[in-house]
Amino acid sequence: MNYLPIFIDIKQKSCLVVGGGDIAYRKISLLLKAHAQVVCIGKSVCKNVQALANEGKITLIEKAFESSDIKAQSLIVSATDDAPLNAHVSELAKSANIPVNVVDSPDLCSFVMPSIVDRSPIVIAISSAGKAPVLARLIRAKLESTIPHAYGKLAELAGNFRDQVKAKFSKIEDRRYFWEKTFSGIIAEKVFSGKVDEAKVDLQAQLDGSADSEVGEVYLVGGGPGDPDLLTFKALRLMQQADVILYDRLVSDGVMELVRRDAELIYVGKERDNHAVPQGDINQLLVDLAKQGRRVCRLKGGDPFIFGRGGEEIETLAENGIPFQVVPGITAASGCSTYSGIPLTHRDYSQSCRFVTGHLKDGSMNLPWDELAVEQQTIVFYMALVGARYLSEQLISHGMRGDMPVALVEKGTTPDHQVYVTTLAELPNLVENTTIHAPTLIIIGEVVKLREKLNWFDVDND
């Protein structure tokens, strides 16, 4: 290692920053986060530094730096564009055995400022020893996306119980096992979900020996329309910690590649009139697996609460006292239309949007056609490919123009994304004479005209 990574306590301690520009402001802001008492010396300062001084957050001395300004500071940062001055500050600080950082000059530093992932009291520092700070920031960005902010609250919770755990478990190995189980179990998940008080009660119950046999938890996770990059951070985290994954046919291969490698995979996909596992059996399976103490991810395409039967599933979970979470996903209407260059609303074309299922629970398409066949509205039909002729006839018979633009989006947002543009009157002919595979979304409205201008995802897929 070129540097020993350490963390320094500078709370209420004097720290000197030489320079008053934008770079100095960023360093000052970092020092203030660590509750330092900052003195800034510079002949001219930027408005942000001046604002900190006006608010009383720092002591600002507007003058040229002098050797006598170095006193008994805990650390010094030189952030000027004057190379001789930076070298002079570095030499003085090192002579006084004060840690010094000179911005963009590793050779003059006795310590370097790392890129930081702040989940206080958990703090992660990434350093390239000053050789590639941009790379260090990119690594930080990757960590930011995978480490929930609630890890800080989890650390606080652990700190509050540390003495009790130490008193209960005399062996280090037993304490380690206890904390590993806590940090990867339902207590941690309650903290991540904002249920800190419940987590405290559960943790205390475990230490008192009054906790019931552990019940697992069910996560209803929206897998989005297909592109794995559209997953939320929370969805990815739960997918990677679940013991069992129940997934349907609308979950793309790319999304499935991101689930925990050793998780048990159970396919419960449904096609029209062909359900691999009936919905009632899925509901009961979620209950049974959770009662075994397992963490179960019910992974659905799109969003669990938009034609995803998520409401039916959590009703059963609630009736059986099973803890659950619901993670929204980007619904197919939003993802497919966006990747097709079709805005669902537009001031000139559509002031409202309706999401409609193409078939009801009994297999019919008994819809409020009068409400749907209106101008200045976008209609998005889910699961309507088989009933395309019927919906075309009904909309036209209830007053919608036959030349109303229509787009069919096949396997939207995936590498097989395909868009077919037609009119309402010609929709049945297109479906019957073209091989179009499910899942396909049907978008009806004037906004479809904008596709020619706004298509950004794949200009060659028509």
GULUMVO-937572 format. One line per 10 residues: for each residue x, y, z of C-alpha. Coordinates in Angstrom, 3 decimals. Layout:
GULUMVO-937572
X,Y,Z ~ ...;
end
This chain:
GULUMVO-937572
0.000,0.000,0.000 ~ 1.186,3.513,-0.788 ~ -0.929,4.906,2.050 ~ -2.267,3.450,5.284 ~ -6.057,3.913,5.235 ~ -7.070,5.455,8.556 ~ -9.976,7.540,9.833 ~ -9.150,10.669,11.846 ~ -11.415,12.235,14.464 ~ -11.459,15.990,13.747;
-14.690,16.873,15.570 ~ -14.394,20.397,16.968 ~ -10.712,20.510,16.031 ~ -9.061,23.306,14.069 ~ -8.383,22.593,10.406 ~ -6.784,25.084,8.006 ~ -7.730,25.454,4.343 ~ -5.492,27.653,2.206 ~ -7.339,29.039,-0.820 ~ -10.897,30.157,-1.349;
-11.978,28.908,-4.764 ~ -14.448,26.225,-5.787 ~ -12.017,23.379,-5.038 ~ -11.357,24.810,-1.588 ~ -15.122,24.987,-1.049 ~ -15.496,21.268,-1.781 ~ -12.756,20.414,0.710 ~ -14.262,22.727,3.324 ~ -17.665,21.081,2.865 ~ -16.097,17.673,3.499;
-14.361,18.894,6.647 ~ -17.593,20.402,7.924 ~ -19.337,17.050,7.459 ~ -16.785,15.669,9.911 ~ -17.653,18.557,12.303 ~ -14.272,20.288,12.067 ~ -13.678,23.912,13.015 ~ -12.491,25.295,9.695 ~ -10.317,28.345,9.172 ~ -10.035,29.447,5.532;
-7.283,31.817,4.386 ~ -7.298,33.329,0.894 ~ -6.935,36.669,-0.852 ~ -10.135,36.165,-2.828 ~ -12.938,33.689,-2.222 ~ -15.828,32.288,-4.231 ~ -19.435,33.027,-3.329 ~ -19.966,29.615,-1.750 ~ -17.060,30.049,0.655 ~ -18.282,33.555,1.449;
-21.742,32.183,2.163 ~ -20.321,29.676,4.661 ~ -18.516,32.508,6.407 ~ -21.642,34.681,6.452 ~ -23.573,31.805,8.046 ~ -20.920,31.461,10.744 ~ -19.947,27.935,9.689 ~ -16.273,28.771,9.069 ~ -13.751,31.429,10.028 ~ -12.714,33.320,6.899;
-9.514,35.406,6.789 ~ -9.213,37.253,3.491 ~ -5.481,37.813,3.109 ~ -2.386,36.262,1.633 ~ -1.107,33.168,3.424 ~ 1.824,33.657,5.824 ~ 4.038,31.103,7.527 ~ 2.753,32.191,10.924 ~ -0.756,31.012,9.952 ~ 0.330,27.443,10.603;
-0.130,26.792,14.276 ~ -1.533,23.730,16.023 ~ -4.056,22.610,13.433 ~ -5.144,18.985,13.274 ~ -4.719,19.000,9.503 ~ -4.110,21.381,6.618 ~ -5.426,21.480,3.065 ~ -3.843,23.649,0.401 ~ -6.211,24.246,-2.497 ~ -4.746,27.085,-4.539;
-3.604,27.312,-8.165 ~ -0.264,28.751,-6.989 ~ 2.231,25.855,-7.205 ~ 5.064,27.568,-5.209 ~ 2.581,28.496,-2.478 ~ 1.220,24.941,-2.308 ~ 4.760,23.575,-2.002 ~ 5.545,26.101,0.743 ~ 2.417,25.154,2.724 ~ 3.292,21.467,2.377;
6.853,21.998,3.614 ~ 5.724,24.035,6.635 ~ 3.029,21.514,7.588 ~ 5.378,18.539,7.341 ~ 7.972,20.381,9.418 ~ 5.326,20.878,12.105 ~ 4.214,17.223,11.838 ~ 0.730,18.293,10.752 ~ -1.030,16.087,8.157 ~ -1.282,18.011,4.886;
-3.150,17.512,1.631 ~ -2.296,19.510,-1.489 ~ -5.002,19.222,-4.129 ~ -3.862,17.462,-7.330 ~ -0.278,17.147,-6.038 ~ 0.207,13.701,-4.481 ~ 3.954,14.246,-4.042 ~ 3.254,17.140,-1.691 ~ 0.726,15.256,0.417 ~ 1.168,13.348,3.645;
-2.418,12.141,3.252 ~ -4.856,12.002,0.351 ~ -8.590,12.747,0.295 ~ -10.432,9.595,-0.783 ~ -13.728,9.270,-2.609 ~ -16.286,8.557,0.091 ~ -19.440,6.491,0.405 ~ -21.101,7.968,3.474 ~ -23.536,5.766,5.348 ~ -22.549,7.124,8.754;
-21.460,5.570,10.983 ~ -20.465,3.271,8.109 ~ -17.976,5.161,5.946 ~ -16.200,3.661,2.949 ~ -13.142,5.391,1.523 ~ -11.751,4.658,-1.952 ~ -8.323,5.898,-2.955 ~ -6.092,5.556,-5.999 ~ -3.149,7.114,-4.107 ~ -3.721,10.238,-6.165;
-2.985,8.469,-9.456 ~ -6.526,8.157,-10.854 ~ -9.053,10.160,-8.792 ~ -11.695,9.957,-11.535 ~ -11.486,6.153,-11.433 ~ -11.891,6.243,-7.659 ~ -15.037,8.353,-8.095 ~ -16.433,5.863,-10.626 ~ -15.846,3.026,-8.162 ~ -17.597,5.071,-5.502;
-20.587,5.536,-7.812 ~ -20.850,1.772,-8.259 ~ -20.786,1.238,-4.496 ~ -23.348,4.015,-3.955 ~ -25.806,2.116,-6.125 ~ -25.509,-1.141,-4.181 ~ -25.266,-0.026,-0.542 ~ -28.570,1.228,0.916 ~ -28.498,4.449,2.937 ~ -30.176,2.522,5.769;
-26.926,0.646,6.433 ~ -26.048,3.554,8.707 ~ -29.219,2.974,10.744 ~ -28.422,-0.732,10.902 ~ -24.974,0.066,12.268 ~ -26.527,2.397,14.854 ~ -28.915,-0.351,15.906 ~ -26.059,-2.817,16.278 ~ -24.099,-0.311,18.338 ~ -27.014,0.113,20.746;
-27.129,-3.647,21.371 ~ -23.412,-4.388,21.265 ~ -22.929,-4.626,25.041 ~ -25.963,-6.902,25.447 ~ -24.707,-9.227,22.712 ~ -21.252,-9.300,24.249 ~ -22.740,-10.177,27.645 ~ -24.912,-12.951,26.187 ~ -22.245,-14.575,23.999 ~ -18.846,-14.959,25.631;
-17.206,-16.504,22.568 ~ -16.236,-14.300,19.641 ~ -17.413,-16.970,17.200 ~ -20.906,-16.979,18.726 ~ -21.119,-13.199,18.569 ~ -20.007,-13.220,14.952 ~ -22.651,-15.805,14.035 ~ -25.353,-13.805,15.826 ~ -24.501,-10.591,13.991 ~ -24.136,-12.316,10.622;
-27.614,-13.771,11.031 ~ -28.988,-10.407,12.136 ~ -27.418,-8.426,9.316 ~ -28.679,-10.822,6.645 ~ -32.128,-11.551,8.061 ~ -35.514,-10.002,8.575 ~ -34.317,-7.606,11.297 ~ -31.973,-5.937,8.842 ~ -34.695,-5.890,6.212 ~ -37.025,-4.094,8.628;
-34.376,-1.420,9.107 ~ -33.995,-1.059,5.336 ~ -37.777,-0.675,5.069 ~ -37.858,2.110,7.659 ~ -39.298,-0.088,10.440 ~ -36.476,0.615,12.897 ~ -38.655,0.414,16.013 ~ -39.949,-3.022,14.993 ~ -36.383,-4.145,14.349 ~ -35.377,-3.031,17.873;
-38.213,-5.022,19.408 ~ -37.330,-8.131,17.394 ~ -33.647,-7.882,18.238 ~ -34.401,-7.479,21.929 ~ -36.747,-10.480,21.780 ~ -34.017,-12.604,20.259 ~ -31.589,-11.635,23.014 ~ -34.222,-12.286,25.696 ~ -34.989,-15.681,24.189 ~ -38.646,-14.760,23.713;
-38.675,-14.630,19.941 ~ -40.956,-17.036,18.109 ~ -39.466,-19.375,15.535 ~ -38.397,-17.114,12.732 ~ -40.888,-16.573,9.942 ~ -39.488,-15.584,6.609 ~ -40.588,-12.709,4.423 ~ -42.002,-12.297,0.934 ~ -40.838,-9.637,-1.511 ~ -43.142,-8.751,-4.397;
-40.665,-7.263,-6.823 ~ -41.400,-5.495,-10.080 ~ -38.893,-6.702,-12.663 ~ -39.794,-3.963,-15.138 ~ -40.499,-4.385,-18.858 ~ -37.344,-6.322,-19.721 ~ -34.215,-4.192,-19.723 ~ -32.326,-5.132,-16.511 ~ -30.894,-1.613,-16.295 ~ -34.410,-0.409,-15.444;
-34.519,-2.308,-12.139 ~ -34.563,-0.246,-8.952 ~ -31.712,-0.528,-6.456 ~ -34.100,-2.032,-3.916 ~ -35.372,-4.626,-6.388 ~ -31.823,-5.734,-7.149 ~ -30.895,-5.956,-3.469 ~ -33.888,-8.127,-2.591 ~ -33.419,-10.323,-5.669 ~ -29.855,-11.017,-4.574;
-30.654,-11.922,-0.985 ~ -33.787,-14.063,-1.501 ~ -33.538,-17.795,-0.855 ~ -36.332,-18.627,-3.332 ~ -37.405,-16.879,-6.550 ~ -40.924,-17.398,-7.936 ~ -40.859,-15.890,-11.411 ~ -43.245,-15.581,-14.329 ~ -42.790,-15.682,-18.090 ~ -42.685,-11.888,-18.441;
-39.427,-11.641,-16.489 ~ -36.636,-11.253,-19.047 ~ -33.524,-13.413,-19.198 ~ -31.407,-10.350,-18.452 ~ -33.284,-9.719,-15.210 ~ -33.081,-13.383,-14.203 ~ -29.298,-13.240,-14.613 ~ -29.194,-10.858,-11.649 ~ -30.900,-13.055,-9.040 ~ -28.877,-14.737,-6.317;
-26.871,-17.553,-7.890 ~ -27.723,-20.226,-5.344 ~ -31.397,-19.309,-4.950 ~ -34.059,-21.910,-5.670 ~ -35.916,-20.967,-8.876 ~ -39.596,-21.843,-9.229 ~ -41.339,-21.046,-12.514 ~ -44.971,-20.002,-12.056 ~ -45.504,-18.377,-15.454 ~ -48.918,-17.806,-16.918;
-50.056,-17.534,-20.507 ~ -53.574,-16.958,-21.723 ~ -55.570,-20.109,-20.878 ~ -52.355,-21.902,-19.831 ~ -51.302,-21.343,-16.221 ~ -48.248,-23.346,-15.160 ~ -49.347,-22.873,-11.544 ~ -52.879,-21.622,-10.732 ~ -52.970,-18.280,-8.937 ~ -54.450,-19.774,-5.774;
-51.585,-22.265,-5.589 ~ -49.046,-19.467,-6.044 ~ -50.602,-17.554,-3.156 ~ -50.410,-20.604,-0.878 ~ -46.867,-21.441,-1.979 ~ -45.702,-17.988,-0.910 ~ -47.229,-18.585,2.530 ~ -45.764,-22.072,2.904 ~ -42.239,-21.019,1.924 ~ -42.279,-18.024,4.275;
-43.451,-20.220,7.170 ~ -40.335,-22.316,6.573 ~ -38.322,-19.221,7.461 ~ -37.263,-18.536,3.869 ~ -36.894,-15.209,2.133 ~ -39.082,-15.417,-0.954 ~ -38.932,-13.100,-3.957 ~ -42.059,-13.097,-6.109 ~ -40.519,-11.624,-9.246 ~ -42.976,-10.206,-11.758;
-42.638,-8.499,-15.098 ~ -43.532,-4.820,-15.023 ~ -45.112,-3.578,-11.800 ~ -46.757,-5.935,-9.258 ~ -49.767,-3.646,-8.815 ~ -50.523,-2.960,-12.486 ~ -52.254,-6.061,-13.894 ~ -49.747,-8.155,-11.937 ~ -52.107,-9.753,-9.388 ~ -49.892,-8.444,-6.614;
-52.932,-7.336,-4.646 ~ -54.353,-10.865,-4.646 ~ -51.072,-12.304,-3.412 ~ -50.516,-9.896,-0.529 ~ -54.129,-10.357,0.602 ~ -53.285,-13.996,1.259 ~ -49.999,-13.067,2.931 ~ -51.714,-10.549,5.205 ~ -54.402,-13.078,6.173 ~ -51.662,-15.499,7.227;
-49.544,-12.966,9.097 ~ -46.621,-13.205,6.682 ~ -44.344,-10.122,6.523 ~ -44.044,-8.737,3.008 ~ -42.729,-5.848,0.973 ~ -43.782,-4.562,-2.422 ~ -41.186,-3.038,-4.731 ~ -42.625,-1.055,-7.656 ~ -41.265,-1.671,-11.117 ~ -41.470,0.284,-14.354;
-44.720,-0.874,-15.885 ~ -44.773,-2.058,-19.491 ~ -46.798,0.965,-20.654 ~ -44.107,3.368,-19.514 ~ -41.078,1.296,-20.535 ~ -42.365,0.164,-23.934 ~ -43.706,3.554,-24.962 ~ -40.527,5.344,-23.903 ~ -38.242,2.932,-25.765 ~ -40.510,3.343,-28.807;
-40.327,7.138,-28.846 ~ -44.039,7.482,-28.007 ~ -44.840,9.823,-25.092 ~ -48.012,8.691,-23.362 ~ -49.096,12.292,-22.824 ~ -48.380,15.428,-24.843 ~ -49.894,18.879,-24.593 ~ -50.804,18.912,-28.277 ~ -52.141,15.355,-28.574 ~ -53.155,13.746,-25.294;
-53.996,15.088,-21.859 ~ -54.808,11.734,-20.240 ~ -53.801,8.101,-20.425 ~ -55.716,4.920,-19.648 ~ -54.160,1.542,-18.834 ~ -56.585,-1.238,-19.795 ~ -56.331,-5.024,-19.501 ~ -57.176,-6.894,-22.679 ~ -59.136,-9.597,-20.906 ~ -60.886,-9.814,-17.559;
-60.740,-12.640,-15.015 ~ -63.551,-14.477,-16.814 ~ -61.784,-14.129,-20.175 ~ -64.155,-11.462,-21.505 ~ -63.380,-7.967,-22.778 ~ -66.333,-6.142,-21.238 ~ -64.940,-2.608,-21.067 ~ -66.394,0.938,-20.782 ~ -65.998,1.605,-24.514 ~ -67.741,5.006,-24.417;
-65.109,6.254,-21.950 ~ -62.275,4.878,-24.041 ~ -63.391,6.158,-27.462 ~ -62.647,9.837,-26.802 ~ -60.252,12.366,-28.308 ~ -57.090,13.693,-26.655 ~ -56.533,10.449,-24.761 ~ -53.983,7.648,-24.994 ~ -55.107,4.082,-24.376 ~ -52.614,1.348,-23.531;
-53.946,-2.206,-23.786 ~ -52.175,-4.964,-21.910 ~ -52.667,-8.606,-22.964 ~ -54.927,-7.658,-25.882 ~ -53.203,-9.261,-28.855 ~ -55.745,-12.089,-29.142 ~ -58.660,-9.661,-28.851 ~ -57.280,-7.038,-31.259 ~ -60.129,-7.408,-33.777 ~ -62.802,-7.101,-31.104;
-61.295,-4.002,-29.479 ~ -60.882,-2.362,-32.897 ~ -64.537,-2.998,-33.757 ~ -65.786,-1.799,-30.385 ~ -63.780,1.431,-30.361 ~ -64.839,2.303,-33.917 ~ -68.487,1.465,-33.209 ~ -68.369,3.757,-30.175 ~ -67.085,6.711,-32.168 ~ -63.301,6.467,-32.448;
-61.890,7.268,-35.892 ~ -60.708,4.344,-37.989 ~ -57.555,6.276,-38.915 ~ -56.522,6.707,-35.252 ~ -52.801,5.797,-35.047 ~ -51.931,2.536,-33.297 ~ -48.575,1.063,-32.232 ~ -47.916,-2.518,-31.227 ~ -44.773,-2.925,-29.129 ~ -43.420,-6.469,-29.058;
-40.973,-7.481,-26.304 ~ -40.414,-3.855,-25.418 ~ -37.054,-2.601,-24.025 ~ -35.329,-5.939,-24.764 ~ -32.887,-6.687,-27.611 ~ -35.906,-8.130,-29.494 ~ -37.862,-4.873,-29.184 ~ -40.068,-4.456,-32.248 ~ -42.671,-1.790,-33.090 ~ -45.466,-2.023,-35.659;
-47.396,1.146,-36.551 ~ -50.847,0.990,-38.131 ~ -54.333,2.466,-37.753 ~ -57.254,1.305,-35.663 ~ -59.141,0.079,-38.715 ~ -56.133,-1.861,-40.019 ~ -55.148,-3.290,-36.626 ~ -56.964,-6.661,-37.111 ~ -55.344,-7.236,-40.505 ~ -51.888,-6.482,-39.136;
-52.293,-8.918,-36.224 ~ -53.769,-11.678,-38.375 ~ -51.234,-11.382,-41.201 ~ -48.060,-10.742,-39.220 ~ -46.254,-13.009,-36.780 ~ -46.290,-10.995,-33.557 ~ -45.321,-12.656,-30.294 ~ -46.426,-11.917,-26.766 ~ -45.759,-9.967,-24.714 ~ -47.065,-7.191,-26.940;
-48.515,-3.877,-25.819 ~ -51.041,-1.941,-27.928 ~ -50.910,1.860,-27.774 ~ -53.775,3.830,-29.349 ~ -53.775,7.603,-29.761 ~ -52.469,10.606,-31.658 ~ -49.212,10.417,-29.691 ~ -48.174,7.483,-31.891 ~ -47.540,10.061,-34.662 ~ -44.563,11.348,-32.648;
-42.666,8.088,-32.999 ~ -41.221,9.036,-36.392 ~ -39.591,12.101,-34.842 ~ -38.783,10.856,-31.340 ~ -37.681,7.241,-31.836 ~ -34.302,6.988,-30.138 ~ -33.886,3.358,-29.091 ~ -33.649,1.633,-32.485 ~ -34.344,3.586,-35.646 ~ -34.195,0.423,-37.772;
-36.765,-1.708,-35.983 ~ -39.881,-0.785,-38.004;
end
